[in-house]
Amino acid sequence: MTIKKGDNIIVLAGKDKGKKSKIVRVFPKSGKVLVEAVNVVKKHQKKRKEGEKGQVVSRPMPIDVSNVLLFCAKCDKGSRAKASIVNSKKLRVCYKCSSEF
C-alpha cells in the first residue's frame, strides 16, 4: 500500500468525490483508509448511564483505498507514486513531476 498516515489525498469516487483531505488511519488488512472529514456518517448512540441522554454522533467511516489518490502539491493534481532511490533510501515520488510526497 503506497498510502501512509498523514498523506494528503484527493477522493476519486463516492459522495465526497473531489475533496482534498488528510489520511488519519490506514487499515492494510482490509484495504481501507480513514480520511479526515470524508464519508462522515451519523450514528445513533443509546444512553449508557442513568442520567445520560441518547444522542446522534457524527463520525468518519473508512473508505476503500482504491477511491483515493495521493495529492501532489507541486502539480496541484492527484498523482500515483513511484519508488525512487536517493542516497540509498527508497522514497515515494510523484509519477508526473518526480517531487517527493
Backbone torsions as a table, in degrees:
resi	resn	phi	psi	omega
1	MET	NA	126.5	-175.8
2	THR	-89.7	-2.9	-178.0
3	ILE	-100.8	135.5	-178.8
4	LYS	-125.9	166.2	177.6
5	LYS	-61.2	132.8	178.4
6	GLY	94.7	-7.3	179.7
7	ASP	-70.8	145.3	172.5
8	ASN	-85.5	132.2	-176.5
9	ILE	-133.8	169.6	171.3
10	ILE	-127.4	138.7	-177.6
11	VAL	-84.8	129.7	-176.3
12	LEU	-93.7	-29.6	-174.0
13	ALA	-144.0	158.8	177.3
14	GLY	103.4	-172.0	-175.8
15	LYS	-69.1	-20.1	-179.9
16	ASP	-104.8	26.2	-177.7
17	LYS	-56.2	131.9	178.3
18	GLY	94.0	-10.7	-179.6
19	LYS	-73.4	141.0	174.9
20	LYS	-103.5	132.1	-177.4
21	SER	-155.3	-168.9	-176.3
22	LYS	-125.3	144.4	178.7
23	ILE	-75.4	129.0	178.8
24	VAL	-96.1	-41.2	-177.7
25	ARG	-153.6	149.1	-179.7
26	VAL	-119.6	135.1	176.6
27	PHE	-115.7	88.0	-173.8
28	PRO	-65.8	-33.3	-178.7
29	LYS	-66.5	-39.0	-179.5
30	SER	-94.7	-7.5	178.8
31	GLY	71.5	34.4	-178.4
32	LYS	-124.7	159.2	177.3
33	VAL	-133.2	147.8	175.8
34	LEU	-101.9	120.2	-174.1
35	VAL	-113.8	138.4	-179.5
36	GLU	-61.8	125.4	175.1
37	ALA	59.5	29.1	176.5
38	VAL	-128.3	140.3	-179.0
39	ASN	58.0	47.9	179.4
40	VAL	-79.9	127.3	-176.2
41	VAL	-121.5	144.4	176.4
42	LYS	-90.8	126.2	178.7
43	LYS	-112.6	134.2	177.2
44	HIS	-89.0	126.7	-175.0
45	GLN	-113.8	126.9	178.2
46	LYS	-74.9	159.1	176.2
47	LYS	-68.9	143.5	-177.4
48	ARG	-104.0	-36.3	-177.5
49	LYS	-117.6	172.5	-175.8
50	GLU	-58.7	-49.9	-175.4
51	GLY	-89.0	-2.4	-175.4
52	GLU	-84.7	152.3	177.5
53	LYS	-106.0	155.5	172.5
54	GLY	-73.5	153.4	-176.5
55	GLN	-150.1	166.9	175.7
56	VAL	-106.9	122.0	-175.7
57	VAL	-114.0	131.7	175.3
58	SER	-92.7	129.3	178.2
59	ARG	-146.8	144.7	179.3
60	PRO	-74.1	143.0	177.7
61	MET	-112.6	152.9	-179.0
62	PRO	-66.4	148.5	173.4
63	ILE	-121.2	161.1	-177.8
64	ASP	-67.7	143.8	-177.1
65	VAL	-66.1	-22.7	179.4
66	SER	-73.2	-12.8	180.0
67	ASN	-94.0	5.7	177.8
68	VAL	-126.1	155.6	180.0
69	LEU	-138.9	138.9	178.0
70	LEU	-59.3	140.2	-178.5
71	PHE	-104.0	122.6	179.0
72	CYS	-93.7	121.5	-178.8
73	ALA	-70.3	-33.0	-178.8
74	LYS	-70.1	-45.0	178.5
75	CYS	-77.8	-23.2	-172.7
76	ASP	59.6	37.0	179.7
77	LYS	-145.3	167.3	171.4
78	GLY	-78.1	143.1	-177.6
79	SER	-149.8	150.5	174.5
80	ARG	-76.4	160.8	179.2
81	ALA	-105.1	144.4	171.7
82	LYS	-127.3	156.1	-179.1
83	ALA	-86.7	135.6	177.9
84	SER	-135.5	136.8	-179.1
85	ILE	-100.1	118.1	179.4
86	VAL	-128.3	123.3	-178.8
87	ASN	52.1	46.9	-179.8
88	SER	57.3	27.3	174.4
89	LYS	-123.1	137.4	179.0
90	LYS	-87.4	121.1	-178.6
91	LEU	-118.8	153.9	172.3
92	ARG	-93.3	124.3	-179.3
93	VAL	-125.6	158.2	178.1
94	CYS	-64.9	136.0	-178.7
95	TYR	-68.2	-29.3	-176.1
96	LYS	-87.9	-49.2	-172.3
97	CYS	-112.9	-1.7	179.1
98	SER	61.9	24.2	174.0
99	SER	-86.5	149.9	-175.3
100	GLU	-75.6	142.2	176.8
101	PHE	-84.0	NA	NA
